């Protein structure tokens, strides 16, 4: 029995041993399964962790007037919520805990926003750089989900804000004291869709730059901006200005000539020169001066006078600032493609008639004086008037005509002007006590009859607008030879009015060149309505790059550039979608 008992005990022990071993194996299998499941779950938790932090950051900022992440403002809050909610809050710029190539590309593009005349720091560059350096230098071996989520949001926010600025501008013309009445873009850009496509197609640059103005002029100016930035880093880092004392004529010697020669070499207006320190104003330098004067809208006479010295003294930094404000002005203009329009660049004293991208007419222009500035706006040219009469507007009546008549009683008759009641009855100027007359108690109007001495010349071009500004001829033809042509009371006088009239009436067979001349010679006022209204744009550009990629620089005659530049460089505020001042 004992032996049997022992045997039974041994068998029982063996069964128990086998059972225990089986349990161990089963436990190990379960452990492996649970570890696998745990690892898979942990992996999913890591993947979802960044998404969770993105959602938490955005939810935490909701309802606040100012949206912040670690004291970094979030500018495009509504767009961010919309964008991330469409992707279930999945990160856009991070993959497997690391920054993607697209993140590095966007950072590079943010840095290049200076070539759009914008401020990279507006697009979180400082904080983005901090994160990139931390992650790239392994100072943070395993960045937290919160850090990755925050960086992801800042990169997306930077894309949204940069795209908005490219599309509409950073500043808003409505709040500039100088006034800007050209209609701005009214539609909102579809940035979220572009970002989604950019991420899917791995083409950040293409989709971000799609918000730049479509004008070829803008891309040419951007290339000029890059060129000027490269020049800024060159040898003339400390720009030595030249003091003007007297005008320098060709073949004269002057101590400033070496400095002038160096600057023209720097800008490429002068080819390589062997005798740089020579003080003689020689023929080689003359060619460079003529080219420089033409690029700067100066009379190309070769005389190095005050205006030429002022232009030569402009440093690369000053010109970069000038390009920036003019690129901003272009961003305000709708991208509507016009097949036919008239463009007046006030700062260039010029008018261009453009049709099917071809400039059919270029004319010198005279614009408003600095205290009677020609406004910036657009309108529709609908009719023109041959041999126009001119009814003197109140401002000119007050400032010019009444004072002139008080000095000379024969002034009105000498100018072929008549004194009329508002019912049209003519009044003898000699019957008026002019010494006691002022605009406030002047119950008349003064009208100048048609003729070659009429202030409007032989033809005027009408595009009705609230400023009562129009384009017209002038009897003072000699004024077009002047360099500074800010001489009018606000209207635009042009050098080639007959040529413009011919072009505008080309689609009306009755109005041949001979017929136009016959009507003008008749001396009677006649109105001609155009078949189609033509857009007229009065613009103010002090810098542009022409179709030959030559930078064209103009004097800021109305002193508008600096005010806009100061607004453009102000840090972006977080509480407005488009910054207004």
C-alpha positions in Angstrom: 0.0 0.0 0.0 2.8 2.3 0.9 4.5 1.5 -2.3 1.3 2.1 -4.1 0.7 5.2 -2.2 4.2 6.4 -3.1 3.6 5.6 -6.7 0.3 7.4 -6.6 1.9 10.4 -5.0 4.6 10.4 -7.6 2.0 10.3 -10.4 0.1 13.0 -8.8 3.2 15.1 -8.4 4.0 14.6 -12.0 0.5 15.6 -13.1 0.8 18.7 -10.9 4.3 19.4 -12.4 3.0 19.0 -15.9 0.0 21.2 -15.0 2.2 23.9 -13.6 4.5 23.8 -16.6 1.5 24.1 -18.9 0.3 27.0 -16.9 3.7 28.6 -17.2 3.6 28.2 -20.9 0.1 29.5 -21.1 1.0 32.4 -18.9 4.0 33.2 -21.1 1.9 33.1 -24.2 -0.7 35.3 -22.6 2.2 37.6 -21.4 3.6 37.8 -25.0 0.1 38.4 -26.3 -0.6 41.1 -23.7 2.8 42.7 -24.4 2.1 42.7 -28.1 -1.3 44.2 -27.5 0.2 46.6 -25.1 2.9 47.7 -27.5 0.4 48.1 -30.3 -1.9 50.1 -28.0 1.1 52.2 -26.7 2.0 52.8 -30.3 -1.5 53.9 -31.0 -1.5 56.1 -27.9 1.7 57.8 -29.1 0.2 58.4 -32.5 -3.0 59.8 -31.0 -1.1 61.7 -28.3 -0.1 64.6 -30.5 -3.6 64.8 -32.0 -4.9 64.9 -28.4 -2.6 67.7 -27.5 -3.5 69.7 -30.7 -7.1 69.4 -29.9 -6.5 70.4 -26.2 -4.5 73.5 -27.2 -7.2 74.7 -29.6 -10.0 73.9 -27.2 -8.1 75.7 -24.4 -7.8 78.8 -26.6 -11.4 78.8 -27.7 -13.5 81.8 -26.5 -10.5 84.0 -25.7 -10.1 87.3 -27.4 -6.4 86.6 -27.7 -5.2 83.0 -28.5 -1.9 82.0 -27.0 0.3 78.9 -26.8 3.2 79.3 -24.5 2.9 83.1 -24.9 2.9 82.7 -28.7 -0.2 84.2 -30.3 -2.3 82.1 -32.6 -3.6 84.4 -35.3 -5.8 82.2 -37.5 -7.7 80.4 -34.8 -10.9 79.7 -36.8 -9.0 78.4 -39.8 -6.9 76.2 -37.5 -9.9 74.7 -35.8 -11.5 74.1 -39.2 -8.3 72.6 -40.7 -7.5 70.3 -37.9 -11.0 69.1 -37.3 -11.2 68.0 -40.9 -8.2 65.7 -40.3 -9.4 64.5 -36.9 -6.7 66.8 -35.3 -4.0 64.7 -36.8 -0.7 66.5 -37.0 0.3 68.1 -40.3 4.1 68.7 -40.0 5.2 65.8 -37.7 5.5 62.1 -38.5 6.6 59.4 -36.2 7.7 62.0 -33.7 9.9 63.8 -36.2 9.6 67.0 -38.3 8.8 66.2 -41.9 10.6 67.6 -44.9 7.6 69.8 -45.5 8.1 71.4 -42.1 11.7 72.3 -43.1 10.5 73.7 -46.4 7.9 75.9 -44.7 10.4 77.2 -42.3 12.6 78.1 -45.3 9.7 79.9 -47.0 8.9 81.9 -43.9 12.5 83.1 -43.9 12.1 84.1 -47.5 9.1 86.2 -46.8 11.5 89.2 -46.6 11.6 89.0 -50.4 7.9 89.8 -50.4 8.7 92.9 -48.2 7.1 91.1 -45.2 8.4 90.4 -41.7 9.4 86.7 -41.0 8.9 87.2 -37.3 5.2 87.8 -37.9 5.0 84.1 -38.8 6.4 82.7 -35.5 9.9 82.4 -36.9 11.6 82.9 -33.6 9.7 80.2 -31.8 9.8 77.9 -34.8 13.6 78.3 -35.0 13.9 77.5 -31.3 12.0 74.2 -31.7 13.8 73.2 -34.8 17.2 73.8 -33.2 16.2 71.9 -30.0 15.0 68.9 -32.0 17.8 69.0 -34.6 20.6 69.3 -32.1 19.2 66.4 -30.0 18.9 68.7 -27.0 15.5 67.2 -26.7 16.0 63.5 -27.6 12.3 62.8 -27.3 10.3 65.9 -27.6 7.0 65.7 -25.8 3.7 65.4 -27.6 2.8 68.8 -26.3 5.9 70.4 -27.8 5.3 68.7 -31.2 1.6 69.7 -31.1 2.5 73.3 -30.4 5.0 73.4 -33.2 2.6 71.8 -35.6 0.0 74.5 -34.8 2.5 77.3 -35.1 3.6 76.0 -38.5 0.0 75.8 -39.8 -0.8 79.2 -38.3 2.3 80.6 -40.1 1.1 79.2 -43.4 -2.4 80.7 -43.0 -1.2 84.2 -42.0 1.6 84.3 -44.6 -0.9 83.2 -47.3 -3.4 85.9 -46.2 -0.8 88.6 -46.3 0.3 87.5 -49.8 -3.2 87.6 -51.0 -4.6 90.8 -49.4 -1.6 92.6 -47.9 -0.5 92.9 -44.4 -1.8 96.5 -43.9 -5.1 97.9 -45.1 -5.3 101.0 -47.4 -8.6 102.2 -45.8 -6.7 103.3 -42.7 -3.9 105.2 -44.5 -4.1 109.0 -44.2 -2.8 109.3 -47.8 -6.0 107.7 -49.2 -6.4 104.7 -51.5 -9.6 104.3 -53.4 -8.8 101.5 -55.8 -11.2 98.7 -55.0 -9.4 96.0 -53.0 -10.0 92.3 -53.1 -13.4 91.4 -51.6 -13.2 87.6 -51.7 -11.5 85.6 -49.0 -8.8 83.2 -50.1 -9.4 79.4 -49.8 -6.3 78.7 -47.8 -7.4 75.5 -46.0 -8.0 73.7 -49.3 -4.6 74.9 -50.6 -2.9 73.7 -47.4 -4.6 70.3 -47.6 -3.5 69.9 -51.3 0.0 71.2 -50.4 0.5 68.5 -47.7 -1.0 65.7 -49.9 1.1 66.6 -52.9 4.3 67.6 -51.0 4.3 71.0 -52.8 4.3 73.7 -50.1 6.0 76.4 -52.1 3.7 76.0 -55.1 0.5 76.3 -53.1 1.7 79.0 -50.7 3.0 81.2 -53.6 -0.3 80.7 -55.4 -1.6 83.5 -53.1 0.9 86.1 -54.5 -0.6 88.7 -57.0 -0.9 87.2 -60.5 0.6 90.3 -62.1 4.0 89.5 -63.9 5.1 92.9 -62.4 4.9 91.4 -58.9 7.2 88.5 -59.6 9.7 90.8 -61.4 9.7 93.1 -58.4 10.3 90.1 -56.1 13.4 89.2 -58.1 14.6 92.7 -57.8 14.1 92.5 -54.0 16.3 89.4 -53.9 18.9 91.2 -56.0 18.9 94.2 -53.7 19.2 92.0 -50.6 22.2 90.4 -52.2 23.6 93.9 -52.9 23.0 94.9 -49.3 25.3 92.1 -48.2 28.0 93.4 -50.5 30.9 95.9 -50.1 28.8 99.0 -49.6 27.4 97.9 -46.2 28.2 101.4 -44.8 26.7 103.6 -47.5 28.7 106.9 -47.6 26.5 109.7 -48.8 27.7 112.5 -51.1 27.2 116.1 -50.1 25.8 118.3 -52.8 27.4 121.7 -53.3 27.3 122.5 -57.0 26.2 120.7 -60.1 29.0 118.8 -61.9 29.2 119.0 -65.7 31.0 116.6 -68.0 34.7 117.1 -68.3 34.8 118.9 -64.9 36.8 117.6 -62.0 35.2 117.1 -58.6 36.3 115.3 -55.4 33.0 113.4 -55.3 33.5 111.8 -58.7 35.4 108.7 -57.4 32.5 108.0 -54.9 29.9 108.5 -57.7 31.8 106.2 -60.0 32.0 103.5 -57.3 28.2 103.7 -56.7 27.4 103.5 -60.4 29.7 100.5 -60.7 27.9 99.0 -57.7 24.5 99.3 -59.4 25.7 98.2 -62.8 25.1 101.5 -64.6 28.8 101.7 -65.3 31.0 99.0 -66.6 34.3 98.0 -65.0 36.5 101.1 -64.9 40.3 101.2 -64.7 40.9 104.6 -63.1 38.5 104.5 -60.2 40.1 107.3 -58.2 40.2 109.7 -61.2 38.3 113.0 -60.3 37.6 113.9 -63.9 33.9 113.5 -65.0 34.8 111.7 -68.3 32.8 110.3 -71.1 32.7 106.8 -69.7 31.1 108.1 -66.5 28.8 110.3 -68.5 27.2 107.1 -70.1 26.7 105.6 -66.7 25.1 108.8 -65.3 22.7 109.0 -68.3 21.6 105.3 -67.7 21.3 106.0 -64.0 19.2 109.1 -64.6 16.8 107.2 -66.9 16.3 104.5 -64.4 15.4 107.0 -61.7 13.0 109.1 -63.8 15.4 112.0 -64.0 16.0 114.2 -67.0 18.9 112.4 -68.8 21.1 115.4 -69.4 24.3 114.1 -67.8 24.3 117.0 -65.3 25.0 115.7 -61.8 22.7 118.1 -60.0 20.9 117.9 -56.7 18.2 115.4 -57.8 20.8 113.1 -59.2 22.9 113.2 -56.1 19.8 112.5 -53.9 19.1 109.4 -56.1 22.7 108.2 -56.0 22.7 108.6 -52.2 19.9 106.0 -51.8 21.4 103.0 -50.1 20.4 99.3 -50.8 18.6 99.3 -47.5 16.5 102.4 -48.5 15.7 100.8 -51.8 14.7 97.5 -50.2 12.2 99.5 -48.0 10.9 101.2 -51.2 10.4 97.9 -53.0 8.5 96.6 -49.9 5.9 99.3 -49.8 5.2 99.1 -53.5 4.9 95.3 -53.4 2.3 95.8 -50.6 0.4 98.3 -52.9 0.3 95.6 -55.6 -1.2 93.1 -53.1 -4.1 95.5 -52.5 -5.2 95.4 -56.2 -7.6 92.8 -57.4 -6.1 90.2 -59.8 -8.8 90.8 -62.4 -7.2 90.5 -65.8 -7.9 93.5 -68.0 -7.6 93.3 -71.7 -7.8 97.1 -72.1 -7.2 99.9 -69.6 -5.5 103.2 -69.0 -2.9 103.3 -66.2 -1.6 106.5 -64.7 1.4 106.2 -62.4 1.3 109.4 -60.5 4.8 109.1 -59.1 6.2 108.4 -62.6 4.3 111.4 -64.2 3.1 109.0 -66.9 0.0 107.6 -68.7 -0.1 104.2 -70.5 -2.9 102.9 -72.7 -2.7 99.1 -72.7 -4.6 96.7 -74.8 -4.1 92.9 -75.0 -0.9 93.3 -72.9 0.6 95.7 -75.4 1.3 99.3 -74.6 -0.3 101.2 -77.5 0.5 104.7 -76.1 3.0 106.1 -73.5 2.6 109.7 -72.6 4.2 112.1 -70.2 1.8 113.4 -67.6 1.4 116.3 -65.2 -0.2 115.5 -61.9 -1.4 117.3 -58.8 0.9 119.5 -56.7 2.0 118.3 -53.3 -0.8 120.3 -51.7 -3.4 119.3 -54.3 -2.5 115.7 -54.7 -3.9 113.5 -57.4 -6.0 110.8 -55.6 -5.4 107.1 -56.1 -8.6 105.4 -57.4 -10.1 103.6 -60.3 -13.1 104.5 -62.5 -14.6 103.9 -65.9 -13.8 106.2 -68.9 -17.1 106.6 -70.7 -16.8 109.7 -72.9 -14.5 112.4 -74.2 -15.1 116.0 -75.1 -13.5 117.9 -77.9 -13.0 121.7 -77.4 -14.3 121.6 -73.9 -15.4 124.6 -71.9 -14.0 124.8 -68.4 -16.1 125.7 -65.4 -13.7 126.8 -62.7 -14.0 124.6 -59.5 -14.4 126.2 -56.1 -10.8 125.5 -54.9 -9.2 127.1 -57.9 -11.7 129.9 -57.8 -10.7 130.6 -54.2 -7.0 130.2 -54.4 -6.2 131.4 -58.0 -8.9 133.2 -60.0 -10.5 135.6 -57.5 -7.0 136.8 -56.2 -5.9 137.2 -59.8 -9.0 139.3 -60.7 -8.5 141.5 -57.7 -5.0 142.3 -58.9 -5.9 142.6 -62.6 -9.5 143.5 -63.5 -8.8 142.4 -67.1 -7.7 138.9 -66.0 -11.0 137.2 -67.1 -11.1 138.7 -70.5 -7.4 137.9 -71.1 -8.1 134.3 -70.3 -11.2 134.1 -72.4 -13.3 133.6 -69.3 -16.9 134.7 -68.7 -18.8 135.5 -65.5 -22.1 133.7 -65.3 -25.0 133.5 -63.0 -26.1 129.9 -62.0 -29.0 130.3 -64.4 -26.5 130.9 -67.3 -26.8 134.6 -67.7 -23.6 136.5 -68.5 -22.5 139.3 -66.1 -20.1 142.2 -66.8 -17.1 141.6 -64.5 -16.7 145.4 -64.3 -19.9 145.7 -62.5 -18.6 143.6 -59.5 -16.9 145.1 -56.5 -14.1 142.5 -56.5 -12.4 143.8 -53.4 -15.3 142.8 -51.3 -15.8 139.4 -53.0 -14.8 136.0 -51.5 -15.8 132.5 -52.3 -18.4 132.4 -49.5 -20.3 135.4 -51.0 -19.6 134.8 -54.7 -23.0 134.1 -56.4 -21.5 133.4 -59.8 -19.6 130.8 -61.7 -16.7 131.4 -64.1 -16.4 129.5 -67.3 -13.6 129.5 -69.9 -14.7 129.2 -73.5 -13.2 126.6 -75.9 -9.9 127.5 -77.5 -6.3 126.7 -77.6 -5.7 128.7 -74.4 -8.4 126.8 -72.5 -6.9 125.3 -69.4 -8.3 121.9 -70.5 -6.7 122.2 -74.0 -8.5 120.7 -77.0 -9.9 117.5 -75.5 -10.7 116.0 -72.1 -11.4 112.4 -71.1 -14.1 111.8 -68.6 -14.4 109.0 -66.0 -17.0 110.3 -63.5 -15.7 110.1 -59.9 -16.3 111.8 -56.6 -13.0 113.8 -56.9 -14.0 115.5 -60.1 -10.6 114.4 -61.5 -10.2 113.7 -65.3 -7.5 113.5 -68.0 -7.1 116.4 -70.4 -4.9 118.4 -72.8 -3.1 121.6 -71.7 -1.9 124.7 -73.5 1.2 124.8 -71.4 3.1 122.3 -73.5 6.5 123.5 -72.2 5.8 122.0 -68.8 6.3 118.5 -70.1 10.1 119.2 -70.5 10.3 119.6 -66.7 11.6 116.8 -64.5 9.2 117.6 -61.6 5.7 117.6 -63.0 3.6 117.8 -59.9 2.1 121.0 -61.1 -1.7 120.6 -61.6 -4.7 121.1 -59.3 -5.3 117.3 -59.1 -6.3 116.5 -62.7 -4.0 114.7 -65.1 -2.7 116.6 -68.1 -1.1 114.5 -70.8 1.3 115.3 -73.6 -0.4 113.2 -76.3 -4.2 113.9 -76.0 -4.9 113.7 -79.7 -3.2 110.3 -80.0 -5.1 108.9 -77.1 -8.4 110.2 -78.6 -7.6 108.4 -81.9 -6.9 105.1 -80.2 -10.1 105.3 -78.0 -12.2 105.9 -81.1 -10.6 103.3 -83.4 -13.8 101.1 -83.1 -16.0 104.0 -84.4 -15.3 104.2 -88.1 -16.8 107.7 -88.3 -14.1 109.1 -86.1 -11.0 109.0 -88.4 -7.9 111.1 -87.7 -9.1 113.7 -90.3 -12.5 113.9 -88.7 -11.1 114.4 -85.2 -8.8 117.2 -86.5 -11.8 118.8 -88.4 -13.9 118.8 -85.2 -11.0 120.3 -83.2 -10.5 123.0 -85.8 -14.2 123.9 -85.7 -13.7 125.1 -82.1 -17.1 124.0 -80.9 -17.6 121.7 -77.9 -18.6 118.2 -78.9 -19.1 115.1 -76.8 -18.4 111.6 -78.0 -19.6 108.6 -76.0 -17.3 105.5 -76.2 -18.8 102.2 -77.3 -17.3 100.4 -74.4 -16.2 101.9 -71.0 -12.5 101.6 -70.3 -11.1 101.1 -66.8 -8.8 103.9 -65.7 -6.4 103.2 -62.8 -4.6 106.0 -61.0 -1.8 104.3 -59.2 1.1 105.5 -57.0 4.2 103.3 -57.5 7.7 104.7 -56.7 9.3 101.4 -57.6 8.7 98.7 -60.2 10.7 96.4 -62.4 10.0 96.8 -66.2 9.6 94.0 -68.7 13.4 94.1 -69.4 13.8 93.3 -65.6 15.4 96.8 -65.1 14.6 98.3 -61.7 12.8 101.7 -62.1 13.0 104.0 -59.1 11.0 107.2 -58.7 11.0 110.0 -56.2 8.3 109.8 -53.5 6.7 113.1 -54.5 3.8 112.9 -52.0 5.9 111.5 -49.2 3.7 108.4 -48.8 6.3 105.6 -48.7 7.7 106.1 -45.2 4.3 106.1 -43.5 3.3 102.8 -45.2 6.7 101.3 -44.5 6.3 102.0 -40.7 3.0 100.2 -40.7 4.3 97.3 -42.8 7.1 96.7 -40.3 5.0 96.9 -37.1 4.6 93.5 -35.4 1.4 91.7 -36.4 -1.4 92.0 -33.9 -3.4 88.9 -33.0 -6.8 90.4 -32.7 -7.5 91.4 -36.3 -7.7 89.2 -39.4 -6.2 92.0 -41.6 -4.2 94.6 -39.7 -5.8 98.1 -39.9 -4.4 101.4 -38.6 
